[in-house]
Amino acid sequence: MKKLIFLLLVAITFTTPLLGQEIMIDEEQLSEIYGKKDYSPFAGRDIPVLPLWGDTHLHTSVSFDAGAFGNRLDPRAAYRFARGEQVISSSGQNVRLARPLDWLAITDHSDGMGFTSDALIGSPLVTKYEQGSRWSEGFRAGGQEAVEATLDMITAFAQGKMDLEMMSNYSPGARRFSTLWDDVIKNAEDFNDPGKFTTFIGFEWTSLINGGNMHRNVIFRDGGDRARQVLPYTTALPMGSPDPLDLYKYLENYEARTNGSAMAFAHNGNLSNGIMFPVDAQYTGKKIDKFYVEQRAKWERMYEITQIKGDSETHPLLSPDDEFADYMTWDVGNLDLSEAKTDDMLQHEYTREALKIGLVLEKKFGTNPYKFGFTGATDSHTSLSTAEENNFFGKHTGYEPSKERLTHPFMKSENGEIFAWQMVSSGITAVWAKENTREEIFDAMDRKEIYATTGPRILVRFFGGWEFEEADINSREPAVVGYRKGVPMGADLHEAPEGAKAPNFLVFAINDPLSGNLDRIQIVKGWLDSKGKTHEKVYNVAWSDNRKIGKDGKLPPVGNTVDLKTATWTNTIGRSLLRAIWTDPEFDPTENAFYYARVLEIPTPPWYAYDAYRFGTEMPKDAPRSQQERAYTSPIWYSPRN
C-alpha cells in the first residue's frame, strides 16, 4: 500500500499559478519533509525564509545637498512613503510605491547636517560668512540661481574648500548638530514597527579626496538608547577625518562604549578615480598592511554594487569577455567631474575586480579586506525610495518627473558630461531573514546573506556545497536542501568531503510578477592561480526558450519585445522560473576562488522611455532603447584552507 501511495505521489505534477511549470518531488525529499515526528513540515524549522526588501541609502531634506536642490520632505515623510503611503513630492506631485518596502535606512550626510535649512531662512550662523551669505541668497532666489549655488557648494565640499568656522556650527560639539541627531533617532524610533516595518538609525560619512568618492554609510543594529550615546562621525577636521581608518576607530569606540553593533559600507567606487579598492597603498600613500586589511574586513561587511550613480559590478575594459559588463556605466570622472577618468583607475573601482584583488591580499596577509556581500540602494536625495522604471523620481528634486528633465545634463564640466538619462533607476536589497526586525536584518547583512537588484524584486536563492544532486533542484523548497547540504550566499564553502572533486551550486530564481521574465542565470567565478595572477569567467547555467550555446561559447540573445511607442513589453519570451545545479568544470583545489550568481531579465523599457511616452517627448538620442535588469547575489568563497 505504501509503495502504491508513493507511486501516485511522484506521478503528480506540482505547479503553482506563479511559476506555471512542473516541479517534481522524489521519495527522498518527501521523506525529508514528512518523515519527522511532527506532521507539520514547518514545525521546528529555523532557517531564514523571508526575503525582506529595503533601501540601505536614502537622503531627506536633512542632507545639506538634498535640501539645497529643493527637497522639502523630512525623514517622517520618507518613512511614510517607504511603508506604502501616498505623499506629495517636493515638486508638488502625488507619488506612491507599487509595493511598500519592508525596511529602510535613512542615511543623511553627517557633514553639514542642518546647514541648508538654516541657509534657506537666512540664519546668521550661515549669512555672517561670505561663502554662506552667497549660497543663502542663491537658495532663496530659486530657479537657476539656486541650482548654481548648490553646485558651487557641492564643489567646495568635494574639494575641501568649505569655510571651516562656518561648518563648525553644523558639526559635532555644536548644539544645532546634537539637536538634529536627536531628531534623526526619534524619527527612526517612531516608525520602527517590529514584524511589519523596520527602520535603521544611520548616517552617511561623506569622505571626498580631491573629488574622489570615498563615501561610507553607517548603520546601527541598536535603538536610540545606544545611538544617543554618540554623535555621527564627520569628515571635517579636527573632530572628524576623511580617512576610513579613523571611521573604523569611531565604530570600534561606539561598540566599546555602548556594547552595541554597527557597520559601514562603501558605494560608488566607480567615482573614486582609482582609490576605493587599493592593493598596494591607501590614498594617503601609506602602504596596505595587515592592520588595514583586518580593519576593513571587520567593519565593511557589504558593498553597494548598484545605485542611481551607475552600476558598479564591472566594466567592459575589465571584463572584455562578459557581454553584459557595460550596464549603466558611469566612467567619465570622479564625483564632481573635476578630474577625468583614465583606464588605469578602473581596476580599483569595480566590485568584481575588488573581489579578485581581495584574493591577492588574502594570500599576502591572511585576511581578505574585500570579502563583502552585495547591497543595492537608490541614493535618492528626494526622500523617495523609487527604484521602479515607471515610477522614477530622479536623483534630486530638480530631476523629479517633468517634460524638461531629459533636456539638460545631470553633470557637466570641461572633463566630460553625464546626461540626465544616465541616472539609474536602481537599486534595492533583499535580505534573507527569519523575521522583520533590526536585529535579524542587521545580522543577515553581517553574515552577507543578502543580494542586490537593479529594482525588480527577483527572488533568488544561491547555495554552495559538494554533494548537490539534480533531484535537489526539483524541490518546491530548495532552501531546505540548500541549508542541509551546503552554505548560503555570503558564506565560505565547507571542507570538501572525501571523494569530492569539485564544488557545486544550487541556484533558483523566480521573476518579479510586476517586471520582466527571466532570460538566464549566470555564475561568475573569480580565482587566483599559483603564479599570483587573477582570472574571471562567466558561466551560463540556466536559460529560457530552448536556446543552444554556440560554438563561440555564447548563448544567443533572448529576444526583445519592447515597444517604445507605448513603453511596454510582453512576457512572451523568457521564463518565470529558472533553476540549476552547476558544478565548476575547471576547479583547482589549490586555488582561492569566489562565485556569485547574476540573474538577468528579458529586455524592458528604461525609465526615460516612460517619460517620452507620458510627456510626448523624444527619446534621448544616444540612450539605449531597452535594458536588462538584474540581480547579484553575494558571493560564496572557496579557500584551500577550508
Secondary structure as the mmCIF struct_conf table of DSSP 4:
data_model
#
loop_
_struct_conf.conf_type_id
_struct_conf.id
_struct_conf.beg_label_comp_id
_struct_conf.beg_label_asym_id
_struct_conf.beg_label_seq_id
_struct_conf.end_label_comp_id
_struct_conf.end_label_asym_id
_struct_conf.end_label_seq_id
HELX_RH_AL_P HELX_RH_AL_P1 LYS A 2 ALA A 11
BEND BEND1 ILE A 12 ILE A 12
STRN STRN1 PHE A 14 PHE A 14
TURN_TY1_P TURN_TY1_P1 PRO A 17 LEU A 19
BEND BEND2 GLN A 21 GLN A 21
STRN STRN2 ILE A 23 ILE A 23
HELX_RH_AL_P HELX_RH_AL_P2 GLU A 27 TYR A 34
BEND BEND3 GLY A 35 SER A 40
TURN_TY1_P TURN_TY1_P2 PRO A 41 GLY A 44
BEND BEND4 ILE A 47 ILE A 47
STRN STRN3 LEU A 50 LEU A 58
TURN_TY1_P TURN_TY1_P3 SER A 61 VAL A 62
BEND BEND5 SER A 63 SER A 63
HELX_RH_AL_P HELX_RH_AL_P3 PHE A 64 ALA A 68
TURN_TY1_P TURN_TY1_P4 PHE A 69 GLY A 70
HELX_RH_AL_P HELX_RH_AL_P4 PRO A 75 ALA A 82
TURN_TY1_P TURN_TY1_P5 ARG A 83 GLY A 84
STRN STRN4 VAL A 87 ILE A 88
TURN_TY1_P TURN_TY1_P6 SER A 90 SER A 91
BEND BEND6 GLY A 92 GLY A 92
STRN STRN5 ASN A 94 VAL A 95
BEND BEND7 ALA A 98 ARG A 99
BEND BEND8 ASP A 102 ASP A 102
STRN STRN6 TRP A 103 ILE A 106
STRN STRN7 HIS A 109 HIS A 109
BEND BEND9 SER A 110 SER A 110
TURN_TY1_P TURN_TY1_P7 ASP A 111 GLY A 114
HELX_RH_AL_P HELX_RH_AL_P5 PHE A 115 LEU A 120
TURN_TY1_P TURN_TY1_P8 ILE A 121 GLY A 122
HELX_RH_AL_P HELX_RH_AL_P6 PRO A 124 THR A 127
TURN_TY1_P TURN_TY1_P9 LYS A 128 LYS A 128
BEND BEND10 TYR A 129 TYR A 129
HELX_RH_AL_P HELX_RH_AL_P7 GLU A 130 ALA A 141
HELX_RH_AL_P HELX_RH_AL_P8 GLY A 143 ALA A 158
TURN_TY1_P TURN_TY1_P10 GLN A 159 GLY A 160
BEND BEND11 MET A 162 MET A 162
HELX_RH_AL_P HELX_RH_AL_P9 LEU A 164 MET A 167
HELX_RH_3T_P HELX_RH_3T_P1 SER A 168 TYR A 170
BEND BEND12 SER A 171 SER A 171
TURN_TY1_P TURN_TY1_P11 PRO A 172 GLY A 173
BEND BEND13 ALA A 174 ALA A 174
HELX_RH_AL_P HELX_RH_AL_P10 ARG A 175 PHE A 191
STRN STRN8 ASP A 193 ASP A 193
TURN_TY1_P TURN_TY1_P12 PRO A 194 LYS A 196
STRN STRN9 PHE A 197 PHE A 197
STRN STRN10 THR A 198 PHE A 200
STRN STRN11 GLY A 202 TRP A 205
STRN STRN12 LEU A 208 ILE A 209
TURN_TY1_P TURN_TY1_P13 ASN A 210 GLY A 211
STRN STRN13 GLY A 212 ASN A 213
STRN STRN14 ARG A 216 PHE A 220
BEND BEND14 ARG A 221 ASP A 222
HELX_RH_AL_P HELX_RH_AL_P11 GLY A 224 ALA A 227
TURN_TY1_P TURN_TY1_P14 ARG A 228 GLN A 229
BEND BEND15 VAL A 230 VAL A 230
BEND BEND16 THR A 235 ALA A 236
TURN_TY1_P TURN_TY1_P15 LEU A 237 MET A 239
BEND BEND17 PRO A 242 PRO A 242
HELX_RH_AL_P HELX_RH_AL_P12 PRO A 244 THR A 258
BEND BEND18 ASN A 259 ASN A 259
STRN STRN15 ALA A 262 HIS A 267
HELX_RH_3T_P HELX_RH_3T_P2 GLY A 269 LEU A 271
BEND BEND19 SER A 272 GLY A 274
BEND BEND20 MET A 276 PHE A 277
BEND BEND21 VAL A 279 ASP A 280
STRN STRN16 ALA A 281 ALA A 281
TURN_TY1_P TURN_TY1_P16 TYR A 283 THR A 284
BEND BEND22 GLY A 285 GLY A 285
HELX_LH_PP_P HELX_LH_PP_P1 LYS A 286 LYS A 286
STRN STRN17 LYS A 287 LYS A 287
HELX_LH_PP_P HELX_LH_PP_P2 ILE A 288 ILE A 288
HELX_RH_AL_P HELX_RH_AL_P13 LYS A 290 TRP A 299
STRN STRN18 GLU A 300 GLN A 307
TURN_TY1_P TURN_TY1_P17 ILE A 308 LYS A 309
STRN STRN19 GLY A 310 ASP A 311
BEND BEND23 GLU A 313 GLU A 313
TURN_TY1_P TURN_TY1_P18 PRO A 316 LEU A 318
TURN_TY1_P TURN_TY1_P19 PRO A 320 ASP A 321
TURN_TY1_P TURN_TY1_P20 GLU A 323 PHE A 324
BEND BEND24 TYR A 327 MET A 328
BEND BEND25 VAL A 332 VAL A 332
STRN STRN20 GLY A 333 GLY A 333
BEND BEND26 ASN A 334 ASN A 334
TURN_TY1_P TURN_TY1_P21 LEU A 335 ASP A 336
BEND BEND27 LEU A 337 GLU A 339
STRN STRN21 ALA A 340 ALA A 340
HELX_RH_3T_P HELX_RH_3T_P3 ASP A 343 HIS A 348
TURN_TY1_P TURN_TY1_P22 GLU A 349 GLU A 349
HELX_RH_AL_P HELX_RH_AL_P14 THR A 351 PHE A 365
BEND BEND28 GLY A 366 GLY A 366
TURN_TY1_P TURN_TY1_P23 PRO A 369 TYR A 370
STRN STRN22 GLY A 373 GLY A 376
STRN STRN23 SER A 380 SER A 380
BEND BEND29 HIS A 381 SER A 383
HELX_RH_3T_P HELX_RH_3T_P4 GLU A 389 ASN A 391
BEND BEND30 LYS A 395 HIS A 396
HELX_RH_3T_P HELX_RH_3T_P5 THR A 397 TYR A 399
BEND BEND31 GLU A 400 PRO A 401
TURN_TY1_P TURN_TY1_P24 LYS A 403 LEU A 406
BEND BEND32 THR A 407 HIS A 408
BEND BEND33 PHE A 410 PHE A 410
STRN STRN24 MET A 411 SER A 413
TURN_TY1_P TURN_TY1_P25 GLU A 414 ASN A 415
STRN STRN25 GLY A 416 ILE A 418
HELX_RH_3T_P HELX_RH_3T_P6 ALA A 420 GLN A 422
BEND BEND34 MET A 423 MET A 423
STRN STRN26 ILE A 428 ALA A 433
BEND BEND35 LYS A 434 THR A 437
HELX_RH_AL_P HELX_RH_AL_P15 ARG A 438 ASP A 446
TURN_TY1_P TURN_TY1_P26 ARG A 447 LYS A 448
STRN STRN27 ILE A 450 THR A 453
BEND BEND36 THR A 454 PRO A 456
STRN STRN28 LEU A 459 GLY A 465
BEND BEND37 TRP A 466 TRP A 466
HELX_RH_3T_P HELX_RH_3T_P7 GLU A 470 ASN A 474
BEND BEND38 SER A 475 ARG A 476
HELX_RH_AL_P HELX_RH_AL_P16 PRO A 478 LYS A 485
STRN STRN29 GLY A 486 PRO A 488
TURN_TY1_P TURN_TY1_P27 MET A 489 GLY A 490
BEND BEND39 ALA A 491 ALA A 491
STRN STRN30 ASP A 492 ASP A 492
HELX_LH_PP_P HELX_LH_PP_P3 LEU A 493 PRO A 497
TURN_TY1_P TURN_TY1_P28 GLU A 498 GLY A 499
BEND BEND40 ALA A 502 ALA A 502
STRN STRN31 ASN A 504 ILE A 510
TURN_TY1_P TURN_TY1_P29 PRO A 513 LEU A 514
BEND BEND41 SER A 515 SER A 515
HELX_LH_PP_P HELX_LH_PP_P4 GLY A 516 ASN A 517
STRN STRN32 LEU A 518 LEU A 528
TURN_TY1_P TURN_TY1_P30 SER A 530 LYS A 531
BEND BEND42 GLY A 532 GLY A 532
STRN STRN33 THR A 534 TRP A 543
BEND BEND43 SER A 544 SER A 544
TURN_TY1_P TURN_TY1_P31 ASP A 545 ASN A 546
TURN_TY1_P TURN_TY1_P32 LYS A 551 ASP A 552
BEND BEND44 GLY A 553 GLY A 553
HELX_LH_PP_P HELX_LH_PP_P5 LYS A 554 PRO A 557
STRN STRN34 ASP A 563 ASP A 563
TURN_TY1_P TURN_TY1_P33 LEU A 564 ALA A 567
STRN STRN35 THR A 568 THR A 568
TURN_TY1_P TURN_TY1_P34 ASN A 571 THR A 572
BEND BEND45 ILE A 573 GLY A 574
STRN STRN36 ARG A 575 ARG A 575
BEND BEND46 SER A 576 SER A 576
STRN STRN37 LEU A 577 THR A 583
TURN_TY1_P TURN_TY1_P35 PRO A 585 GLU A 586
TURN_TY1_P TURN_TY1_P36 PRO A 589 THR A 590
BEND BEND47 GLU A 591 GLU A 591
STRN STRN38 ALA A 593 GLU A 601
HELX_LH_PP_P HELX_LH_PP_P6 ILE A 602 PRO A 603
STRN STRN39 THR A 604 THR A 604
HELX_RH_AL_P HELX_RH_AL_P17 TRP A 607 PHE A 615
TURN_TY1_P TURN_TY1_P37 GLY A 616 GLY A 616
HELX_LH_PP_P HELX_LH_PP_P7 GLU A 618 PRO A 620
TURN_TY1_P TURN_TY1_P38 LYS A 621 ASP A 622
BEND BEND48 ALA A 623 ALA A 623
BEND BEND49 ARG A 625 ARG A 625
STRN STRN40 GLN A 627 GLN A 627
STRN STRN41 ARG A 630 THR A 633
HELX_LH_PP_P HELX_LH_PP_P8 SER A 634 PRO A 635
STRN STRN42 ILE A 636 TYR A 638
TURN_TY1_P TURN_TY1_P39 PRO A 640 ARG A 641
#
